[in-house]
Amino acid sequence: MSVLLRIARLASAAIFLQSLFFKFTAHPESVMIFSSLGLEPQGRIGIGIIELIAALLLLFGGKKSRMG
């Protein structure tokens, strides 16, 4: 994997992980955004879980396995 791709994956994962704090702690701005969309609290927590999975896949999902 190229160095540039690794940097891009790490940066993307860091952004996802950094935003999770605001979603999972019910930060007022996050609550306001999801309330205005009519998705509070299920949407905020659900999207937070999806972002957590995406960050983990970006960090650890790049391993290619050799089958056979």
PDB file of N, CA, C and O in Angstrom:
ATOM      1  N   MET A   1       0.849  -1.159   0.000  1.00  0.00           N
ATOM      2  CA  MET A   1       0.000   0.000   0.000  1.00  0.00           C
ATOM      3  C   MET A   1       0.904   1.234   0.000  1.00  0.00           C
ATOM      4  O   MET A   1       1.894   1.289   0.730  1.00  0.00           O
ATOM      5  N   SER A   2       0.566   2.184  -0.795  1.00  0.00           N
ATOM      6  CA  SER A   2       1.413   3.364  -0.902  1.00  0.00           C
ATOM      7  C   SER A   2       1.310   4.223   0.360  1.00  0.00           C
ATOM      8  O   SER A   2       0.327   4.163   1.099  1.00  0.00           O
ATOM      9  N   VAL A   3       2.331   5.004   0.577  1.00  0.00           N
ATOM     10  CA  VAL A   3       2.378   5.865   1.752  1.00  0.00           C
ATOM     11  C   VAL A   3       1.258   6.896   1.714  1.00  0.00           C
ATOM     12  O   VAL A   3       0.661   7.201   2.746  1.00  0.00           O
ATOM     13  N   LEU A   4       0.973   7.428   0.550  1.00  0.00           N
ATOM     14  CA  LEU A   4      -0.091   8.428   0.421  1.00  0.00           C
ATOM     15  C   LEU A   4      -1.454   7.839   0.782  1.00  0.00           C
ATOM     16  O   LEU A   4      -2.261   8.493   1.442  1.00  0.00           O
ATOM     17  N   LEU A   5      -1.706   6.617   0.354  1.00  0.00           N
ATOM     18  CA  LEU A   5      -2.965   5.948   0.689  1.00  0.00           C
ATOM     19  C   LEU A   5      -3.059   5.697   2.187  1.00  0.00           C
ATOM     20  O   LEU A   5      -4.130   5.865   2.772  1.00  0.00           O
ATOM     21  N   ARG A   6      -1.968   5.302   2.813  1.00  0.00           N
ATOM     22  CA  ARG A   6      -1.979   5.085   4.266  1.00  0.00           C
ATOM     23  C   ARG A   6      -2.273   6.380   5.010  1.00  0.00           C
ATOM     24  O   ARG A   6      -3.047   6.391   5.968  1.00  0.00           O
ATOM     25  N   ILE A   7      -1.656   7.466   4.567  1.00  0.00           N
ATOM     26  CA  ILE A   7      -1.894   8.767   5.211  1.00  0.00           C
ATOM     27  C   ILE A   7      -3.355   9.177   5.056  1.00  0.00           C
ATOM     28  O   ILE A   7      -3.965   9.674   6.003  1.00  0.00           O
ATOM     29  N   ALA A   8      -3.916   8.971   3.875  1.00  0.00           N
ATOM     30  CA  ALA A   8      -5.316   9.323   3.633  1.00  0.00           C
ATOM     31  C   ALA A   8      -6.248   8.482   4.510  1.00  0.00           C
ATOM     32  O   ALA A   8      -7.224   8.998   5.055  1.00  0.00           O
ATOM     33  N   ARG A   9      -5.945   7.191   4.645  1.00  0.00           N
ATOM     34  CA  ARG A   9      -6.778   6.322   5.479  1.00  0.00           C
ATOM     35  C   ARG A   9      -6.685   6.728   6.948  1.00  0.00           C
ATOM     36  O   ARG A   9      -7.700   6.760   7.644  1.00  0.00           O
ATOM     37  N   LEU A  10      -5.478   7.039   7.427  1.00  0.00           N
ATOM     38  CA  LEU A  10      -5.305   7.456   8.814  1.00  0.00           C
ATOM     39  C   LEU A  10      -6.013   8.784   9.090  1.00  0.00           C
ATOM     40  O   LEU A  10      -6.648   8.951  10.131  1.00  0.00           O
ATOM     41  N   ALA A  11      -5.898   9.723   8.155  1.00  0.00           N
ATOM     42  CA  ALA A  11      -6.547  11.024   8.328  1.00  0.00           C
ATOM     43  C   ALA A  11      -8.070  10.868   8.355  1.00  0.00           C
ATOM     44  O   ALA A  11      -8.742  11.483   9.183  1.00  0.00           O
ATOM     45  N   SER A  12      -8.606  10.057   7.462  1.00  0.00           N
ATOM     46  CA  SER A  12     -10.061   9.837   7.428  1.00  0.00           C
ATOM     47  C   SER A  12     -10.538   9.171   8.715  1.00  0.00           C
ATOM     48  O   SER A  12     -11.553   9.573   9.285  1.00  0.00           O
ATOM     49  N   ALA A  13      -9.815   8.161   9.170  1.00  0.00           N
ATOM     50  CA  ALA A  13     -10.190   7.476  10.408  1.00  0.00           C
ATOM     51  C   ALA A  13     -10.114   8.430  11.588  1.00  0.00           C
ATOM     52  O   ALA A  13     -10.974   8.390  12.468  1.00  0.00           O
ATOM     53  N   ALA A  14      -9.101   9.287  11.625  1.00  0.00           N
ATOM     54  CA  ALA A  14      -8.961  10.243  12.726  1.00  0.00           C
ATOM     55  C   ALA A  14     -10.136  11.212  12.764  1.00  0.00           C
ATOM     56  O   ALA A  14     -10.632  11.543  13.841  1.00  0.00           O
ATOM     57  N   ILE A  15     -10.581  11.664  11.607  1.00  0.00           N
ATOM     58  CA  ILE A  15     -11.727  12.582  11.553  1.00  0.00           C
ATOM     59  C   ILE A  15     -12.992  11.889  12.060  1.00  0.00           C
ATOM     60  O   ILE A  15     -13.750  12.466  12.840  1.00  0.00           O
ATOM     61  N   PHE A  16     -13.215  10.656  11.617  1.00  0.00           N
ATOM     62  CA  PHE A  16     -14.381   9.907  12.099  1.00  0.00           C
ATOM     63  C   PHE A  16     -14.316   9.723  13.617  1.00  0.00           C
ATOM     64  O   PHE A  16     -15.299   9.967  14.316  1.00  0.00           O
ATOM     65  N   LEU A  17     -13.162   9.296  14.121  1.00  0.00           N
ATOM     66  CA  LEU A  17     -13.031   9.026  15.546  1.00  0.00           C
ATOM     67  C   LEU A  17     -13.163  10.295  16.378  1.00  0.00           C
ATOM     68  O   LEU A  17     -13.735  10.261  17.467  1.00  0.00           O
ATOM     69  N   GLN A  18     -12.647  11.403  15.885  1.00  0.00           N
ATOM     70  CA  GLN A  18     -12.734  12.665  16.607  1.00  0.00           C
ATOM     71  C   GLN A  18     -14.184  13.133  16.727  1.00  0.00           C
ATOM     72  O   GLN A  18     -14.573  13.694  17.752  1.00  0.00           O
ATOM     73  N   SER A  19     -14.973  12.907  15.696  1.00  0.00           N
ATOM     74  CA  SER A  19     -16.369  13.369  15.734  1.00  0.00           C
ATOM     75  C   SER A  19     -17.250  12.488  16.616  1.00  0.00           C
ATOM     76  O   SER A  19     -18.343  12.904  17.000  1.00  0.00           O
ATOM     77  N   LEU A  20     -16.796  11.283  16.944  1.00  0.00           N
ATOM     78  CA  LEU A  20     -17.602  10.381  17.765  1.00  0.00           C
ATOM     79  C   LEU A  20     -17.828  10.939  19.170  1.00  0.00           C
ATOM     80  O   LEU A  20     -18.894  10.749  19.754  1.00  0.00           O
ATOM     81  N   PHE A  21     -16.832  11.621  19.703  1.00  0.00           N
ATOM     82  CA  PHE A  21     -16.965  12.198  21.038  1.00  0.00           C
ATOM     83  C   PHE A  21     -18.209  13.073  21.125  1.00  0.00           C
ATOM     84  O   PHE A  21     -18.957  13.004  22.100  1.00  0.00           O
ATOM     85  N   PHE A  22     -18.428  13.898  20.102  1.00  0.00           N
ATOM     86  CA  PHE A  22     -19.553  14.827  20.116  1.00  0.00           C
ATOM     87  C   PHE A  22     -20.887  14.096  19.966  1.00  0.00           C
ATOM     88  O   PHE A  22     -21.887  14.497  20.562  1.00  0.00           O
ATOM     89  N   LYS A  23     -20.902  13.035  19.177  1.00  0.00           N
ATOM     90  CA  LYS A  23     -22.153  12.292  18.985  1.00  0.00           C
ATOM     91  C   LYS A  23     -22.514  11.474  20.215  1.00  0.00           C
ATOM     92  O   LYS A  23     -23.670  11.467  20.639  1.00  0.00           O
ATOM     93  N   PHE A  24     -21.538  10.788  20.790  1.00  0.00           N
ATOM     94  CA  PHE A  24     -21.834   9.879  21.898  1.00  0.00           C
ATOM     95  C   PHE A  24     -21.993  10.588  23.240  1.00  0.00           C
ATOM     96  O   PHE A  24     -22.551  10.001  24.168  1.00  0.00           O
ATOM     97  N   THR A  25     -21.525  11.825  23.376  1.00  0.00           N
ATOM     98  CA  THR A  25     -21.699  12.561  24.630  1.00  0.00           C
ATOM     99  C   THR A  25     -22.841  13.566  24.544  1.00  0.00           C
ATOM    100  O   THR A  25     -23.021  14.371  25.458  1.00  0.00           O
ATOM    101  N   ALA A  26     -23.602  13.535  23.481  1.00  0.00           N
ATOM    102  CA  ALA A  26     -24.756  14.430  23.284  1.00  0.00           C
ATOM    103  C   ALA A  26     -24.350  15.894  23.397  1.00  0.00           C
ATOM    104  O   ALA A  26     -24.973  16.674  24.118  1.00  0.00           O
ATOM    105  N   HIS A  27     -23.310  16.247  22.684  1.00  0.00           N
ATOM    106  CA  HIS A  27     -22.875  17.645  22.639  1.00  0.00           C
ATOM    107  C   HIS A  27     -24.031  18.487  22.097  1.00  0.00           C
ATOM    108  O   HIS A  27     -24.705  18.072  21.154  1.00  0.00           O
ATOM    109  N   PRO A  28     -24.269  19.672  22.687  1.00  0.00           N
ATOM    110  CA  PRO A  28     -25.435  20.474  22.280  1.00  0.00           C
ATOM    111  C   PRO A  28     -25.517  20.765  20.775  1.00  0.00           C
ATOM    112  O   PRO A  28     -26.609  20.752  20.207  1.00  0.00           O
ATOM    113  N   GLU A  29     -24.390  21.025  20.135  1.00  0.00           N
ATOM    114  CA  GLU A  29     -24.443  21.296  18.692  1.00  0.00           C
ATOM    115  C   GLU A  29     -24.846  20.053  17.908  1.00  0.00           C
ATOM    116  O   GLU A  29     -25.600  20.142  16.938  1.00  0.00           O
ATOM    117  N   SER A  30     -24.346  18.897  18.327  1.00  0.00           N
ATOM    118  CA  SER A  30     -24.711  17.652  17.658  1.00  0.00           C
ATOM    119  C   SER A  30     -26.197  17.359  17.842  1.00  0.00           C
ATOM    120  O   SER A  30     -26.883  16.956  16.903  1.00  0.00           O
ATOM    121  N   VAL A  31     -26.681  17.565  19.060  1.00  0.00           N
ATOM    122  CA  VAL A  31     -28.107  17.352  19.340  1.00  0.00           C
ATOM    123  C   VAL A  31     -28.955  18.306  18.504  1.00  0.00           C
ATOM    124  O   VAL A  31     -29.989  17.909  17.968  1.00  0.00           O
ATOM    125  N   MET A  32     -28.522  19.567  18.391  1.00  0.00           N
ATOM    126  CA  MET A  32     -29.271  20.546  17.613  1.00  0.00           C
ATOM    127  C   MET A  32     -29.344  20.129  16.129  1.00  0.00           C
ATOM    128  O   MET A  32     -30.402  20.223  15.506  1.00  0.00           O
ATOM    129  N   ILE A  33     -28.226  19.676  15.580  1.00  0.00           N
ATOM    130  CA  ILE A  33     -28.197  19.270  14.169  1.00  0.00           C
ATOM    131  C   ILE A  33     -29.146  18.107  13.934  1.00  0.00           C
ATOM    132  O   ILE A  33     -29.956  18.139  13.007  1.00  0.00           O
ATOM    133  N   PHE A  34     -29.048  17.077  14.771  1.00  0.00           N
ATOM    134  CA  PHE A  34     -29.889  15.903  14.557  1.00  0.00           C
ATOM    135  C   PHE A  34     -31.351  16.175  14.908  1.00  0.00           C
ATOM    136  O   PHE A  34     -32.244  15.557  14.329  1.00  0.00           O
ATOM    137  N   SER A  35     -31.610  17.081  15.838  1.00  0.00           N
ATOM    138  CA  SER A  35     -32.994  17.464  16.146  1.00  0.00           C
ATOM    139  C   SER A  35     -33.621  18.179  14.961  1.00  0.00           C
ATOM    140  O   SER A  35     -34.786  17.948  14.637  1.00  0.00           O
ATOM    141  N   SER A  36     -32.853  19.048  14.314  1.00  0.00           N
ATOM    142  CA  SER A  36     -33.393  19.770  13.161  1.00  0.00           C
ATOM    143  C   SER A  36     -33.695  18.827  11.997  1.00  0.00           C
ATOM    144  O   SER A  36     -34.525  19.133  11.141  1.00  0.00           O
ATOM    145  N   LEU A  37     -33.017  17.686  11.972  1.00  0.00           N
ATOM    146  CA  LEU A  37     -33.282  16.679  10.942  1.00  0.00           C
ATOM    147  C   LEU A  37     -34.362  15.686  11.365  1.00  0.00           C
ATOM    148  O   LEU A  37     -34.808  14.864  10.563  1.00  0.00           O
ATOM    149  N   GLY A  38     -34.780  15.766  12.629  1.00  0.00           N
ATOM    150  CA  GLY A  38     -35.781  14.839  13.151  1.00  0.00           C
ATOM    151  C   GLY A  38     -35.207  13.464  13.434  1.00  0.00           C
ATOM    152  O   GLY A  38     -35.928  12.468  13.391  1.00  0.00           O
ATOM    153  N   LEU A  39     -33.910  13.402  13.724  1.00  0.00           N
ATOM    154  CA  LEU A  39     -33.241  12.115  13.938  1.00  0.00           C
ATOM    155  C   LEU A  39     -32.648  11.961  15.334  1.00  0.00           C
ATOM    156  O   LEU A  39     -31.817  11.081  15.559  1.00  0.00           O
ATOM    157  N   GLU A  40     -33.059  12.790  16.253  1.00  0.00           N
ATOM    158  CA  GLU A  40     -32.475  12.758  17.596  1.00  0.00           C
ATOM    159  C   GLU A  40     -33.269  11.803  18.465  1.00  0.00           C
ATOM    160  O   GLU A  40     -34.496  11.889  18.413  1.00  0.00           O
ATOM    161  N   PRO A  41     -32.719  10.922  19.239  1.00  0.00           N
ATOM    162  CA  PRO A  41     -31.324  10.557  19.412  1.00  0.00           C
ATOM    163  C   PRO A  41     -30.892   9.340  18.592  1.00  0.00           C
ATOM    164  O   PRO A  41     -29.699   9.066  18.466  1.00  0.00           O
ATOM    165  N   GLN A  42     -31.878   8.602  18.029  1.00  0.00           N
ATOM    166  CA  GLN A  42     -31.536   7.364  17.330  1.00  0.00           C
ATOM    167  C   GLN A  42     -30.596   7.609  16.154  1.00  0.00           C
ATOM    168  O   GLN A  42     -29.658   6.840  15.942  1.00  0.00           O
ATOM    169  N   GLY A  43     -30.834   8.653  15.400  1.00  0.00           N
ATOM    170  CA  GLY A  43     -30.001   8.947  14.244  1.00  0.00           C
ATOM    171  C   GLY A  43     -28.591   9.336  14.639  1.00  0.00           C
ATOM    172  O   GLY A  43     -27.622   8.929  13.998  1.00  0.00           O
ATOM    173  N   ARG A  44     -28.477  10.131  15.702  1.00  0.00           N
ATOM    174  CA  ARG A  44     -27.158  10.563  16.176  1.00  0.00           C
ATOM    175  C   ARG A  44     -26.324   9.372  16.633  1.00  0.00           C
ATOM    176  O   ARG A  44     -25.153   9.252  16.275  1.00  0.00           O
ATOM    177  N   ILE A  45     -26.930   8.497  17.421  1.00  0.00           N
ATOM    178  CA  ILE A  45     -26.208   7.331  17.920  1.00  0.00           C
ATOM    179  C   ILE A  45     -25.963   6.329  16.794  1.00  0.00           C
ATOM    180  O   ILE A  45     -24.884   5.742  16.712  1.00  0.00           O
ATOM    181  N   GLY A  46     -26.953   6.130  15.931  1.00  0.00           N
ATOM    182  CA  GLY A  46     -26.792   5.191  14.814  1.00  0.00           C
ATOM    183  C   GLY A  46     -25.695   5.614  13.861  1.00  0.00           C
ATOM    184  O   GLY A  46     -24.880   4.792  13.443  1.00  0.00           O
ATOM    185  N   ILE A  47     -25.666   6.886  13.517  1.00  0.00           N
ATOM    186  CA  ILE A  47     -24.622   7.381  12.628  1.00  0.00           C
ATOM    187  C   ILE A  47     -23.271   7.318  13.325  1.00  0.00           C
ATOM    188  O   ILE A  47     -22.256   7.062  12.678  1.00  0.00           O
ATOM    189  N   GLY A  48     -23.243   7.549  14.638  1.00  0.00           N
ATOM    190  CA  GLY A  48     -21.999   7.408  15.389  1.00  0.00           C
ATOM    191  C   GLY A  48     -21.464   5.986  15.321  1.00  0.00           C
ATOM    192  O   GLY A  48     -20.261   5.780  15.160  1.00  0.00           O
ATOM    193  N   ILE A  49     -22.342   5.015  15.442  1.00  0.00           N
ATOM    194  CA  ILE A  49     -21.912   3.607  15.348  1.00  0.00           C
ATOM    195  C   ILE A  49     -21.398   3.298  13.950  1.00  0.00           C
ATOM    196  O   ILE A  49     -20.388   2.611  13.798  1.00  0.00           O
ATOM    197  N   ILE A  50     -22.079   3.797  12.933  1.00  0.00           N
ATOM    198  CA  ILE A  50     -21.630   3.581  11.559  1.00  0.00           C
ATOM    199  C   ILE A  50     -20.262   4.222  11.337  1.00  0.00           C
ATOM    200  O   ILE A  50     -19.401   3.632  10.685  1.00  0.00           O
ATOM    201  N   GLU A  51     -20.056   5.424  11.873  1.00  0.00           N
ATOM    202  CA  GLU A  51     -18.760   6.086  11.742  1.00  0.00           C
ATOM    203  C   GLU A  51     -17.663   5.322  12.477  1.00  0.00           C
ATOM    204  O   GLU A  51     -16.528   5.261  12.004  1.00  0.00           O
ATOM    205  N   LEU A  52     -17.992   4.737  13.630  1.00  0.00           N
ATOM    206  CA  LEU A  52     -17.017   3.934  14.364  1.00  0.00           C
ATOM    207  C   LEU A  52     -16.604   2.713  13.553  1.00  0.00           C
ATOM    208  O   LEU A  52     -15.420   2.384  13.479  1.00  0.00           O
ATOM    209  N   ILE A  53     -17.575   2.043  12.945  1.00  0.00           N
ATOM    210  CA  ILE A  53     -17.276   0.876  12.106  1.00  0.00           C
ATOM    211  C   ILE A  53     -16.435   1.289  10.909  1.00  0.00           C
ATOM    212  O   ILE A  53     -15.483   0.595  10.554  1.00  0.00           O
ATOM    213  N   ALA A  54     -16.776   2.416  10.280  1.00  0.00           N
ATOM    214  CA  ALA A  54     -16.012   2.899   9.130  1.00  0.00           C
ATOM    215  C   ALA A  54     -14.574   3.213   9.522  1.00  0.00           C
ATOM    216  O   ALA A  54     -13.647   2.881   8.785  1.00  0.00           O
ATOM    217  N   ALA A  55     -14.376   3.853  10.680  1.00  0.00           N
ATOM    218  CA  ALA A  55     -13.026   4.177  11.134  1.00  0.00           C
ATOM    219  C   ALA A  55     -12.220   2.912  11.397  1.00  0.00           C
ATOM    220  O   ALA A  55     -11.044   2.834  11.042  1.00  0.00           O
ATOM    221  N   LEU A  56     -12.852   1.926  12.016  1.00  0.00           N
ATOM    222  CA  LEU A  56     -12.150   0.666  12.274  1.00  0.00           C
ATOM    223  C   LEU A  56     -11.782  -0.050  10.978  1.00  0.00           C
ATOM    224  O   LEU A  56     -10.697  -0.620  10.864  1.00  0.00           O
ATOM    225  N   LEU A  57     -12.679  -0.018  10.013  1.00  0.00           N
ATOM    226  CA  LEU A  57     -12.369  -0.634   8.721  1.00  0.00           C
ATOM    227  C   LEU A  57     -11.244   0.106   8.003  1.00  0.00           C
ATOM    228  O   LEU A  57     -10.409  -0.517   7.347  1.00  0.00           O
ATOM    229  N   LEU A  58     -11.218   1.423   8.125  1.00  0.00           N
ATOM    230  CA  LEU A  58     -10.133   2.193   7.521  1.00  0.00           C
ATOM    231  C   LEU A  58      -8.799   1.853   8.179  1.00  0.00           C
ATOM    232  O   LEU A  58      -7.773   1.779   7.502  1.00  0.00           O
ATOM    233  N   LEU A  59      -8.809   1.648   9.489  1.00  0.00           N
ATOM    234  CA  LEU A  59      -7.573   1.358  10.200  1.00  0.00           C
ATOM    235  C   LEU A  59      -7.118  -0.082  10.040  1.00  0.00           C
ATOM    236  O   LEU A  59      -5.929  -0.344   9.854  1.00  0.00           O
ATOM    237  N   PHE A  60      -8.057  -1.017  10.111  1.00  0.00           N
ATOM    238  CA  PHE A  60      -7.695  -2.436  10.165  1.00  0.00           C
ATOM    239  C   PHE A  60      -8.226  -3.272   9.015  1.00  0.00           C
ATOM    240  O   PHE A  60      -7.930  -4.465   8.948  1.00  0.00           O
ATOM    241  N   GLY A  61      -8.993  -2.696   8.117  1.00  0.00           N
ATOM    242  CA  GLY A  61      -9.630  -3.468   7.070  1.00  0.00           C
ATOM    243  C   GLY A  61      -8.803  -3.616   5.805  1.00  0.00           C
ATOM    244  O   GLY A  61      -9.285  -4.188   4.827  1.00  0.00           O
ATOM    245  N   GLY A  62      -7.598  -3.130   5.793  1.00  0.00           N
ATOM    246  CA  GLY A  62      -6.794  -3.160   4.571  1.00  0.00           C
ATOM    247  C   GLY A  62      -5.926  -4.381   4.416  1.00  0.00           C
ATOM    248  O   GLY A  62      -5.144  -4.474   3.471  1.00  0.00           O
ATOM    249  N   LYS A  63      -6.051  -5.306   5.320  1.00  0.00           N
ATOM    250  CA  LYS A  63      -5.232  -6.517   5.263  1.00  0.00           C
ATOM    251  C   LYS A  63      -5.821  -7.471   4.227  1.00  0.00           C
ATOM    252  O   LYS A  63      -7.008  -7.793   4.274  1.00  0.00           O
ATOM    253  N   LYS A  64      -5.001  -7.913   3.311  1.00  0.00           N
ATOM    254  CA  LYS A  64      -5.451  -8.889   2.329  1.00  0.00           C
ATOM    255  C   LYS A  64      -5.081 -10.263   2.819  1.00  0.00           C
ATOM    256  O   LYS A  64      -3.943 -10.498   3.225  1.00  0.00           O
ATOM    257  N   SER A  65      -6.018 -11.160   2.784  1.00  0.00           N
ATOM    258  CA  SER A  65      -5.737 -12.514   3.227  1.00  0.00           C
ATOM    259  C   SER A  65      -5.424 -13.394   2.010  1.00  0.00           C
ATOM    260  O   SER A  65      -5.928 -13.164   0.911  1.00  0.00           O
ATOM    261  N   ARG A  66      -4.612 -14.366   2.228  1.00  0.00           N
ATOM    262  CA  ARG A  66      -4.277 -15.315   1.162  1.00  0.00           C
ATOM    263  C   ARG A  66      -5.013 -16.611   1.433  1.00  0.00           C
ATOM    264  O   ARG A  66      -4.703 -17.340   2.376  1.00  0.00           O
ATOM    265  N   MET A  67      -5.975 -16.876   0.604  1.00  0.00           N
ATOM    266  CA  MET A  67      -6.758 -18.101   0.739  1.00  0.00           C
ATOM    267  C   MET A  67      -6.255 -19.113  -0.279  1.00  0.00           C
ATOM    268  O   MET A  67      -6.194 -18.834  -1.477  1.00  0.00           O
ATOM    269  N   GLY A  68      -5.900 -20.275   0.210  1.00  0.00           N
ATOM    270  CA  GLY A  68      -5.499 -21.353  -0.691  1.00  0.00           C
ATOM    271  C   GLY A  68      -4.150 -21.263  -1.161  1.00  0.00           C
ATOM    272  O   GLY A  68      -3.704 -22.119  -1.926  1.00  0.00           O
TER     273      GLY A  68
END
